[in-house]
Amino acid sequence: MTPSLGEWRYFTTRQVPEARAWAAGGGIAVHQNIWRSRGRVTCHLLARDETALVAAAVSVGCHPAWIQRTSTLHFDLVEEYLEAALERCRVDGERSAPTA
């Protein structure tokens, strides 16, 4: 499935290749991280380039300086930022809620 430009979609921990492909195709991927932060579910926010990534992150309340410059450019999402991103993903109806 090819995303519409800027279309948000949730991906589970085992869907890393799919999340990266979605982001590379112009969508916004919210990928559940296997690691938890203080017992909390965390997700990565991915997009096809830095401009799209920062715009998506800011739209859910993140500060641009929180960008993670690792081998995969991303934002870490927790708490209210994660909830806001998950709300955006519900638009496509394909996501199942992550477990806490």
Summary of the structure (lengths in Angstrom):
residues: 100
radius of gyration: 12.0
end to end distance: 28.1
largest distance: 34.9
contacts: 285
relative contact order: 0.21
helix: 36%
strand: 20%
